[in-house]
């Protein structure tokens, strides 16, 4: 009889893991507590005619090998490039618009510094060199400290090969500055002008409870420029139909391979026998047996499913703090930013608002670190219906605001209603200051702070990465060097979510890597 696997959570990593396991002949069932598959990668009709990517909202990091192996285009996945991809309007009427082509980027940056314009192409080439060395590590499990198996030795050789490639190309010392240091130091090394530095810094701090001067934000910056889904390194794309269309394609592949996908199936416990996971218990009282249980949930939520208290304490603990508040909006009309040179600003990409220099971003974090909402928050506005009009009724639009920093507080803290409202109001004011009439155009709005992200999407603390992406929690230390890759302290219980290597974002690599590691264990 084929081995049985239960996948806890129908997020994109869980669906990918299920697809690979089912394709290999296992009997697979996915158990999703919500009525819709996709986890944080969903499209939902929050208001009649408005289809919203409620949590994740753009795609870049998704691994090409997964799209190819699972033939996602054949299952309906279609990406919509965002050209240009980055727009930073300024109060003086100028703007920095990036992501159209190299010549346009040069001209845009030259407004603020010719030297920066000349350096920008070299900066991109430098990051490309680092990415070429690091990317092969993403599509495999990391090495483990205590294994002498040939596969583990091969992983150590791959890691050493990456170091050699870095030494021969970008240089180990300079690469270490971005992989281990602060984003601010990296950006100040390369560039002298604002708003270029603050615009690039958003990739280093989005989703991270850290200032750009904090050690480790350099890797977060690098992590966010590794993707190619937008057609070029570091560019981001919309998914036609919203982010849920990616999950729909993954679900289609898993079903075609024979996996059963169940919604409204909340797992409340992982059952064990003989010191090994043997199934799960559902909220409706049902129990299911399995040879393997794979959790796509974060560490805290996965640990909470283990009934043995002593064993639960052996699970690694992640930094789950989150600075994020997400606003989902239905708009009666597009925002009107001040025209530049007689032409309207493009609305295809991410519109950066709020602080326009690194010091302002640092002040925004300092507010949150002191327990306050940022006086001037970092705001990213996206309007996917400007590229994908089918997401909203004719003449109307859907928009997302991804704002930070909110203070990191427990979900039950009594201050949340006031803080949530303050974060909403200040984020909207940042847009309104440069696009008068924006707030009046809002017909419907949903505000998701950390408590709602935890309640609705299972993200403990609202952390979108299942734990901070600092160097101390990467590669074999994600989630812990004490554990073999994708394992937990309970044998038979596996992890396939963003808490594992190579980390967060709509990437898919944790799901694929976990499945391949589980399958390899069956062959030993």
VOLUMRO-824677 format. One record per residue: x, y, z of N, C-alpha, C in turn. Coordinates in steps of 0.02 Angstrom, whole numbers, plus 50000, padded with zeros to 5 digits. Atoms other than C-alpha are relative to their C-alpha. Example, Ala and Ser with C-alpha at 12.3 -4.5 7.8 and 13.67 -1.06 7.14 Angstrom:
2
500454994150000506154977550390500455006050000
499584994149997506844994750357499615005550037
***
This chain:
524
500424994050000500005000050000500445006250000
499614993950005500625017449958500025003750067
499974996049939501245028050103499485005649999
500524994849994499945040350167500305006350031
499754993649974500335058650194499425004850009
500484994749987499265072150273500385006650000
499704993450002499715090150232499555004950037
500394995549958499145102550364500105007149972
499994993350028498725119050280500044999949924
500034999750073498255122550100500285006449971
499654994350030499415137350073500404997849940
499665001950063500505138049918500544994850012
499505005149987501905128050000499694993250014
500345006349987500705114850063499744996849936
500265002750063499915113049891500574997449957
499425002350038501635111649809500254993450027
499775006249968502185098549934499534994249982
500495005250015500575088849906500054997749928
499955001850071500775089549717500604995449987
499415004250010502535082449722499924993150032
500095006449967502085068849847499504995749962
500505003850037500535063649750500284997649933
499695002050063501515063349587500474994150009
499545005549985502725051349671499644993750022
500395006049985501305039349712499744999550071
500285000249932500895043549893499265001649999
500714998149989499105044549953500005006350042
499924993449969498955062949997499335003350012
500584995949984497625073250084500235006650029
499864993349974497755091950111499425002250043
500514997949952496815098950260500075007550012
499994992749995496415117650253499425002250045
500524998149952495465125650397499515005149971
500454994950029494745139950290499584996949945
500415002650054493395137750158500325000749931
499664998850064494645142850022500724997850007
499305002050001496325135549975500455005949984
499524994950018497885146049962500355003250058
499684996849942498305151650139500005007649991
499944992750009498955169550122500035001849926
499954998950073498995167549932499314998649970
500705001050019497145169849893499725006249965
500424994750027495935180149791499304999050028
500675000649971494295183749878499575005949979
500464994750018492775193749825499725003050065
500194997049936492665204749979499365004149994
500594996050014491335215949901499774998249930
500245002350065490215212149751500385003149941
499644997950059491255212949593500735001850011
499304998249984492905216849683500374993850024
499615006049984494155202449683500685002250025
499444997149963495535205849807500514994650018
499455004149973497235197849840500085002250073
500084997449932496925198950026500655000750038
499384999749961498665195250094500585001249951
499484999150051500075192049968499695003349939
500314996050053499845203649820500415000749937
499585000050060501325202549698500454993950001
499605006150007502445188649634500665001549966
499344999550032504305188049597500444994150018
499535004949974505185175049704499834992849980
500235006850014504215159949641500524996449957
499455003550031505475146749588499824997449931
500165002350069505535143549399499974992549993
500005007250007505915125149424499324997150018
500675002549980504215122849509499505001349944
500454998450054503275131849371500104995349941
499855004550056504145120749243499804992850016
500145007049983504015104049334499264998650008
500725001049989502185106449381499585002649942
500354997550060501735114249212499435004650018
500524995749974500815128249296499655004149946
500334996350054500485137849135499434995849970
500525004450027499505122749073499404999550047
500555000149950498475123649233499735007050013
500344993549997498015141849205500395005850027
499624994549972499415152149283500235004749945
499784994950048499735168349190500225006150039
499724994349965500835182649247499955006349957
500074993650034500605200949204500575004550022
499444995649981502215211349200499755006950021
500154993349977502205228149287500555004649974
499504995750031503115240849178499735007149995
499455000749953503715251949254499774996850066
500175003949941503795242749419500035003950065
499914996249938504235256149547499905007449987
500154992950008503555273749565500045003450068
499944996249938504085286049701499855007349986
500164992950010503145302649687500265004250058
499734995549949503855317549781499565006250006
500424994249987503035332749857500165005949955
499824994350043503995344649742499814998949927
500235001350068503195336849588500444995349960
499585004950034504655326049539499794992950020
500145006949984504605307049541500594995849977
499515005050020505785292249530499624993949975
500375005550031505095279349409500514995049973
499515005150019506085263149389499674993849972
500235006550022505915246649301499714999849930
500235000150069505535251449122500544997049955
499425002850034507245248549042500615003650026
499384997249972509065252549077500085007349983
499934993150020509055268748979499545004650041
500474996049961507505275049068500215000450073
499774999849931508185270149238500565005050009
499444995249997509775280149202499735007250002
500274993250003508775295649156499625001850063
500384998749939507655294049308500465001550059
499544999049944509085292449432500435006249990
499584994250015510085306049345499695006550025
500324994149972508785318649405500295001850069
499784999149930509505316249579500764999450007
499275000749997511305310949547500244996349937
499735003450058512245307249387500454994150021
499585005549976513495296949486499604993950018
500435005749982512095286149556499734996749937
500265002950063511385283949380500534995549968
499475004150029513075277549322500144993850041
499865005849957513265266149472499444995050001
500585004349991511505258849465500064993549960
499945006150041511865246849322500534995450029
499495004249968513445240849410499724996750063
500335002849939512425238449570499574994049981
500425005550021511175227649478500424994049977
499565005450022512585217549398500334996550059
499705002849939513395215349569499514995350036
500505004349969511775208549643499874993949958
500095005750045511565197449490500554994850012
499455004749987513275189949525499914996250065
500135003449936512815186149705499434995149992
500585004450010511145178949653500194993749961
499795005850039511985167649525500354994850044
499675004649955513015160249666499524996950050
500435002249946511615158949794499404995949975
500625003250023510135153249687500024992450000
500015007449999510695135049668499874997150069
500125002549932510565133649858499265000050018
500704999349983508715138049855499604993749985
500415005650025508105122649762500234993350027
499775006149968508875109849879499975001150075
499964999449927508845105950064500695002450020
499344997949977510255114050162500374994050031
499645005549967511645103050232499844999750074
500115001049929511505095950407500674998750034
499365000549965512895096550537500204992850016
499825006449970512775078650596499894994049954
500125005550047512515068250439500614998649957
499465002150044513835058350343499744997049935
500295002850060512635053250206500285003449938
499744997050062513235055950026499615006249978
500404994250020511785067849991500185006150041
499824994349957512295078650139500695002649981
499344997850023514105078950081499945004149936
500104996350063513495084649910499745007150014
500264993449983512565099049993500545004550029
499444996149975514115104550086500445002349942
499604998150058515045104249920499665005649961
500364994750035513675114849842500075006650036
499914993949961513815127449984500705002849990
499314997750012515705128049963500075002749930
499974997550068515465130249776499715007049994
500294993250001514355145349808500515005050026
499494995549972515735152949915500555001349949
499484999250051517015149949776499755004649945
500294995850053515855157849647499985007350023
500014993249973515645173049759500705003050001
499324997649996517515174449785500275001949931
499754998750068517855173849597499625005649966
500414994950033516445185849553499945006350042
500124993849963515705199049669500505001250056
499544999349944517005195649804499684998150066
500305002449937516715187049971499875005650049
500084994749950516975202550076499415004449983
500564995650020515775213449976499344996250003
500625003949997514505199349962499784999150072
500175000849930514595196550149499675006250029
500314993849975514125214750176499254999949988
500725000250012512435211950094499684993950031
500315006149973512155194150154499985000050076
499965000349927512625197550335499905006950034
500004993449969512605216350362499345003749994
500614995950002511375230750356499895002649930
500174997350065510455236850203500235007249994
499804992950002510855254850249500745000649980
499294999750016512725251550243500124998449926
499935001950070512565243150074499795005749954
500264994850043511505256849998500415006450004
499594994049994512585270850067500694998949969
499385001550036514125262049997499935001549925
500114999650072513355262249824499755006949977
500374994250025512295277949815500045005950049
499974993949960512275295949876499345003750004
500604995850007510525301849831499384996750027
500695001949984508755301049893499575003049945
500315005649965507445295249857500234993149977
499795006650025508435281349770500144995350058
499825004549945509145274449932499394997750039
500595001949960507485274850027499544995549960
500425004350041506565267149880500274992949998
499705006750000507785252649867499974996850068
500015002749932507765250750057499354996650017
500645003249983505935245650056500054992449992
499915007250008506475228449993500354996950061
499635002549943507555226950149499584999750064
500364999449937506225230950278499284997649995
500705002250006504555224950207499904993550038
500155005949961503845212650331500484998750057
499495001149949505355214450446499935005250055
500024995249944505275222250619500725002150013
499314997749996506935230850591500085006349958
499824994150039507665247250531500514998149947
499505001750051508745247650374500714999950026
499335000149971510255250450486500134993750041
499925006049960509965233850576500384994649962
499655005650031511145219350541499504994849978
500455005150026510305206250434499515002749948
500464997350050509235218250332500314999949930
499685000750066510525216950193499764993749965
500245006250031509995198950166499275000749978
500704999150019508155203850165499965004049935
499954996350063508585216650030500174995449943
499795004650053509475203349930499464994849985
500525005150008508095190449959499455002549954
500554997350040506825201949879500195001949929
499814998550069507845205249723500234993749963
499785006250034508205186949682499514997649947
500505002850044506585183849590500045002549929
500024998250071506285184449403499304999849971
500685001050027504395182249390499765006049961
500204994150037504235200049328500345000949934
499674999850065505335196349177500725002450003
499304998049990506965203649247500154999550074
499805000849930507955201849407499725005650043
500264995249952507085210249552499335003049982
500664997450019505495214449455499464995550027
500575003749973503805209149519499435000249950
500565000550047502265203649424499354999250039
500665001949974500405202649456499824993249971
500295006250026499555185849439499315001749972
500654998750031498105187149317499454996550040
500525002749957496535184949421500155000550074
499824999449929497435189149583500424994150023
499535005149975498615178849690499684993250009
500345006449993497305165649716500034995749937
499945003850062497505160649533500624995550002
499425004449991499235153949578499804993950041
500225005649959498475143349716499514995549963
500465004150039497095137649598500394995449952
499605004150045498415131649474500354994450038
499675005249960499365122549611499504994750023
500525004849979497755114549674499814995549941
500175004050059497365108949496500524994649988
499475005050010499055100349482499954994550053
500045005049946498855091849652499414995349989
500585004450012497115085549610500134995349942
499865004250058497695079349440500474994350018
499545005349978499045069349530499674995250049
500365004649956497735061449643499925002250071
500074997649932497835071949800499285002150015
500654997749977496245075149899500105006750037
499934993449970496035093449947499365001750038
500584998849958494875096850092500045007050031
500054993649966494315113950152499544999350060
500395000349938493425118150316500204993950041
499745005849965494535104750392500575002350045
499514997249953495415112350542500334994550041
499625004849959496785101650620500115003150069
499914997449932496815103550809500544996250038
499485003849967498095090250853500344995349951
499635005350036499445079250779500034994050047
500015006149960499205061550843500674996449993
499385003850002500695050750887499914993450034
499995006749969501035032650933500714997349992
499335002850003502665024250976500535005249987
499524994750009503555040950976500045002849930
500004997850070503055044950797499315002749982
500654997450024501695055450713499644994649961
500375005350034500315044150653499335002549972
500624997350027498915055850600499825006650033
500234993649972497885070950651499294999250027
500694999349977496295075550742499735006649975
500314994050027495095088150666499525003050051
500444996449955494015101050751499314996950004
500665003150000492455091350701499984993250034
499965006449964493035076250802500274994349958
499755005250044493645066350652500754998950012
499285001549997495335057450661500204996749935
499735002850062496405052950511500684997050014
499365003449991497855040750504500475001849942
499514998650052499465043650408500674997250020
499305001949987501245037850391500445006250009
499634993749995501835055850376499505005750005
500394993849995501105072550429500485005749982
499594994450023501775088150343499635006450015
500324993749981501405105350414500265005849959
499824993850034501385120950309499925006150045
500094994549953501035131450464500675002250028
499384997649970502315141750557500194995850061
499755004149946503335134850701499545000050061
500414999649939502245141150843499354996249990
500645003450011500645134750764500104992549993
499875007250006501415117950719500144997050068
499855002549933502105115850895499374999350041
500615000249961500395119650967499574993949985
500385006050018499695104350877500274993750033
499695005849968500885092650969499764999550072
500325000649935500045085851125500494998750057
499505001449949501625080451217500355006650019
499734993549979502125095851319500755000349998
499275000150000503945090751340500275000349929
499795000050070504105087451154499885006849969
500174993450027503255103951112500545005150017
499494995249979504595113251211500654999249961
499395001150039505935105851097499955003349931
500054996650064505255115150946500385006650001
499664993550002506305130050891499505005750009
500414994049990505645147250934500245005349950
499834994950051505585160450796499795006950024
500194993149988505515179250805499405001549955
500614999250038503705181850751499755007149999
500234993150000503625200650772499875002449929
500184997450066502805209750628499835007450005
500174992950001502695228250583499435001749952
500414999150060501385225850447499275001450016
500724999250004499655232750421499825000249926
500205000550070498795228350256499305002949993
500664997250016497355238650185499804997549932
500305001950064496265231350048499445004849984
500444994450016495275244549956499624998849935
500394999350061493885246149829499955007449984
499974992950018494075262549735499505001749945
500454997750052492815272349635500365002849940
499614997350056494205279649529500744999350018
499295000349988496085279449509500255006250037
499724994149968497145290849618500325004649949
499714995050045497755306849537500605003350033
499394996949977499555310749574500175005949954
499834994150039500255327349515500364997949936
499685001950063500715325849330500725002449998
499304998450007502545326149285500145001449926
499884998350070503015335349126499374999649958
500635000150037501185336149079499704993149993
500265006850006500975317149091499864997250069
500185003249937500125307149227500534994750018
499555005349978501215295749332499714993249983
500255006950011501095277249285499774997050066
500285003349941500095266549407500084992449996
499945007250011500665249349348500374996450055
499585003449952501915245749485499865002050072
500064998349930502225248549669500155007550009
499934992849988501985266749722500245000950071
499684999249935503135271249866499835006950028
500204993849967502505284249989500265000050071
499744999549932502985290450160500705002949999
499334997249997504805293650205500374999749933
499644999850063505885298850057500755000250011
499295000749986507565296650143500094994650053
499875005549953508395283250249499895002250072
500114997649932508325294050405499254999750017
500725000449988506435295050386499764992950012
500185007049988506305276150374500234997950069
499755001649933507385274650530499535002850054
500464997049951506225286650623499344996150003
500625003950001504715276550568500084993750042
499895006049959505485260950646500075001950074
499914998149930505995270150804499345001050035
500664999349971504185274750833499724993350021
500295006649985503645256650823500384996550055
499595003249948505095250550930499835002850069
500214996949937504465262651064499274998650016
500695001949986502715255251053499495004649969
500464995350032501965268750942499934998449926
500085000350073501265269050766500475005249969
499554995350034502495277150645499645006549984
500294993650016502165295650631499905000849925
500055000250072502525294350445500194993049978
499855007050016502385276050396500284999049930
499775002250066503235267250252499404996849965
500615002150034501845264350125500164997649930
499985002450068501765253649969499284999349975
500675000150030500215256449862500054996349933
500045003550065499795244249721499285000049977
500674999850030498305245049603499984994749945
499965005350050498245228049515499495000749944
500524999350052496645232449421500215004849945
499734995750053497645245649325500324995849945
499705004650048498475230749239499524994249984
500465005750006497125217449265499295002550015
500644996649986495445226649245499434995450021
500535004649982494405210949271499914999150075
500055000849928494725212049458499465004550032
500484995349972493445226049480499465001549948
500514998050049491825232149401500275005449953
499774995250051492005243049246500075006950031
499874993349975492775259849291500215000350072
499815000249930493175254249468500684996450007
499345002949990494775247749547500074996850069
499805002749936495515237149684500725002350013
499334997749982497065242949778500204996850066
499725002349937498195236849917500475005350027
499494996149966499165246950043500354995550050
499605003949953500565237950133500415005150039
499734994549960501095249250276500354997350062
499655001349938502325248850419500385006450020
499945005249950502885251050553499445000650051
500445000549942501565245650677500404996950057
499645003249945502185241150851499844992650005
500105007249993502395222750888499694998650069
500385001249938501065218451017499634993449995
500395006250002500175202351066499315001249970
500644999350035498565199050971499455002550047
500534998149955497505201651126500115006650036
499854993749967498275218251176499425005049990
500584995650002496905230851217500135006349958
499854994050038497815244651121499904999149925
500025001150072497565236450951499475004149963
500494996150039495935244950899500235007149986
499774993250009496675262250926500615000249954
499395000150041498355257750848499834998349927
500215001950068497525249550697499705006049964
500314994150031496475265050665500525005349984
499484995050012497995276350683500434998149940
499595002350057499005265750562499625000949935
500424999050060497575265950437499995007349980
500084992950016497345284650449500665003149975
499374997150021499195288650433500224997349932
499845002750066499425276950285499595003549946
500434996650048497945284750196500215007349991
499784993050005498585302150237500625000649958
499394999850041500255297950156499824999949926
500225000150069499335294049994499645006649984
500404993950012498135308650010500435006249991
499574994050005499565321050030500275001049930
499744999550067500155317249854499484998449946
500555001450047498515311649774499355002450032
500614997349968497145323249840499374996949971
500625003250020495435315249836500024992450004
499945007349996496105297549860499534997150052
500415002849946495235294750026499265000249982
500714999450019493565300949956499814994849947
500155004950052493715288149815499914992950027
500045006749971493725273349936499274998250014
500685002449991492075263849927499954994750054
499985005349949492555249050037500724999250023
499325000949974494035245050148500024994550051
499845005049949494735230450248500685001750028
499364998649966496115233350376500224993750036
499725006049970497215218650423500645001850037
499414999249959498415221450567500214993150025
499745006449978499395207850656499464995350028
500515004749973497875200950752499584996849945
500415002850054496875198850591500414995449955
499575004550040498345191450495500104993450036
499945006249961498525178850636499344996249999
500655003249996496665175250650499794997049933
500275002150064496255174050465500484995549961
499535003650042497865167050391500494995650039
499575004449960498685157950536500715002450007
499324997349996500205169550536500125002550071
499884998249931500775169950716500345006850004
499734993349994501095187950766499915004249938
500074996550063500595193050590500624999649956
499375000250036502335188150528499924996349934
500135002850066502235185350340500544995149978
499465004550019503885175650335500044993850045
499975005449951503475163050475500635000650043
499414998849960504905170950571500505004349964
499534995250029506245184050544500504996749954
499535002550050507395181850395500705002750014
499334997749983509005186050486500514994449985
499505005150015510655177050446500024994450051
499995005149948510535167850612499454994949991
500555004750012508965159350546499934998549925
500015001750070509465154950369500394993549989
499675006250019510115139450278499884994550052
500105005649954510415125050400499745002150068
500274997649936509875136250545499285002349993
500714998450007508125138650475499614993549997
500104996149939507295133950587500534998850054
499515001449948508715125850687500524995149973
499465004650021510395117550657499954993450036
500075006349963509885104250783499554995149963
500485004350036508555097550664500254998549930
499885001450071508785088550500499515004049959
500434995650041508055098550356499284997649995
500725001050008506155099650357499714995150052
500255004349946506015088350511499805004250060
500164997149935505305092350682500254995450055
499815004549946505715085150854499574993750004
500435006050001504275072850825500114996349935
499915003850062504785059450698499344999049964
500605000850040503545058150557499615006449990
500314993450009503025076450574500515004549965
499564996150042503795087150438499765007249995
500174993050013503835105750399500105001549926
499924998250070503545112850225499855007449988
500184993050007503165131250260500605004650000
499484994950005504145147350259500465000250060
499545000449943504895143550430500624995949983
499445004150021506075131950335500395003449944
499604997650055507445134950208499624999449934
499604993949996507495145650103499625006050027
500334994549966506195156150194499365002549968
500664997450015504735167650161499925003049931
500204997650066503845175450016499654994549962
500345005050041502795166949884500524997049953
499405002850031504265156249833499904992849979
500155007050016503695138249839500564995250015
499445004549989505435131349873499944995850063
500075004349942505055125650051499544994049988
500465005550015503585115249988500324994649957
499675004850045504575107149848500574996450036
499435003149966506145104249952499784995050053
500255004649948505155096450095499754993549969
500265006050033504275084549976500574995649976
499445004050026505905079149895500404996850057
499645002849942506725076650066499604994150030
500425005549974505255066050126500054994049953
499965005550048505305055749967500684996550003
499345003049994507175053149985500054995650062
499985004149939506905046650162499664993349990
500355006450014505735033250093500434995249961
499575004350040507095026849978500594997350038
499425002149961508385024650116499874993350034
***
